[in-house]
């Protein structure tokens, strides 16, 4: 795990031929299954070098939903913007939060 002990979002490597949207759904379902219906609101991409591109797929849901730690996840939570500011976020996720959620 990269940066253990930090908060982030479900994620992992895309499979060959897999879209960022499909990879995001698969990874989220592997880590916090099940997902409710959602609407994708954005896709951000960062070139991390070495052939890696880091995607964050944003989505809206109608209301908070129950989640479960399935695999690779030790804790899950819903947080307000103020609460997010107090969490020890993964550095790349913190950068995204600071850029996108001002």
C-alpha positions as MATLAB code, in Angstrom:
seq = 'XXXXXXXXXXXXXXXXXXXXXXXXXXXXXXXXXXXXXXXXXXXXXXXXXXXXXXXXXXXXXXXXXXXXXXXXXXXXXXXXXXXXXXXXXXXXXXXXXXXXXX';
ca = [
       0.000    0.000    0.000;
       1.233    3.465   -0.873;
       1.257    5.842    2.131;
      -0.286    3.530    4.766;
      -2.276    5.193    7.513;
      -3.616    7.947    5.269;
      -7.124    8.556    3.974;
      -7.771    8.317    0.259;
     -10.325    7.059   -2.178;
     -10.828    3.569   -3.602;
      -8.452    2.972   -6.447;
      -5.946    0.851   -8.256;
      -4.466    0.113  -11.647;
      -6.585    0.053  -14.775;
      -6.729   -3.212  -16.653;
      -5.721   -3.278  -20.305;
      -8.484   -1.714  -22.395;
     -10.451   -0.587  -19.323;
     -11.819    2.965  -19.263;
     -11.155    5.197  -16.235;
     -14.895    5.048  -15.442;
     -15.001    1.239  -15.547;
     -11.809    0.959  -13.491;
     -13.190    3.360  -10.877;
     -16.392    1.340  -10.529;
     -14.534   -1.981  -10.337;
     -12.060   -0.702   -7.750;
     -14.784    0.931   -5.643;
     -16.845   -2.250   -5.673;
     -13.771   -4.279   -4.688;
     -13.092   -1.970   -1.744;
     -16.446   -0.596   -0.485;
     -19.118   -2.723   -2.189;
     -21.975   -2.176   -3.044;
     -22.403    1.068   -4.972;
     -25.766    2.774   -5.463;
     -26.786    4.397   -8.740;
     -24.538    7.408   -9.462;
     -23.902   10.149  -12.000;
     -20.328   10.793  -13.132;
     -19.569   14.494  -12.760;
     -15.934   14.649  -13.789;
     -12.705   12.861  -14.585;
      -9.360   14.392  -13.674;
      -6.072   12.947  -14.913;
      -2.520   13.470  -13.664;
       0.520   12.153  -15.514;
       2.645   10.541  -12.814;
       5.498    9.650  -15.182;
       6.758    6.212  -16.103;
       3.630    5.477  -18.125;
       1.282    5.900  -15.140;
      -1.720    8.208  -15.307;
      -3.659    8.811  -12.089;
      -7.403    9.332  -12.652;
      -9.981   10.570  -10.168;
     -13.545    9.909  -11.287;
     -16.058   12.090   -9.415;
     -19.705   11.167   -9.074;
     -22.879   12.319   -7.360;
     -25.286   10.045   -5.491;
     -28.714   10.967   -4.198;
     -27.816   10.298   -0.557;
     -25.151    8.804    1.671;
     -25.141    5.003    1.508;
     -23.898    2.155    3.646;
     -20.427    0.948    2.777;
     -18.405   -2.006    3.954;
     -14.666   -2.624    4.169;
     -14.339   -5.446    1.671;
     -10.704   -5.669    0.550;
      -7.664   -3.429    0.892;
      -9.655   -1.031    3.058;
      -9.308   -0.630    6.807;
     -11.795    2.217    7.411;
     -14.527    4.080    5.554;
     -16.339    7.296    6.376;
     -18.467   10.168    5.149;
     -16.904   13.555    5.887;
     -17.841   17.207    5.534;
     -15.420   19.586    3.827;
     -14.359   20.860    7.260;
     -13.704   17.331    8.493;
     -11.704   16.456    5.375;
      -9.365   19.347    6.162;
      -8.483   17.678    9.494;
      -7.750   14.203    8.103;
      -4.327   12.811    7.273;
      -4.955   12.473    3.550;
      -2.780   10.639    1.051;
      -0.531   13.400   -0.417;
      -1.810   13.110   -4.020;
      -5.416   13.050   -2.816;
      -4.768   16.108   -0.615;
      -3.413   17.936   -3.701;
      -6.553   17.063   -5.656;
      -8.826   18.120   -2.785;
      -7.003   21.428   -2.458;
      -7.214   22.098   -6.215;
     -10.784   20.957   -6.849;
     -12.773   21.483   -3.683;
     -11.936   25.023   -2.653;
];
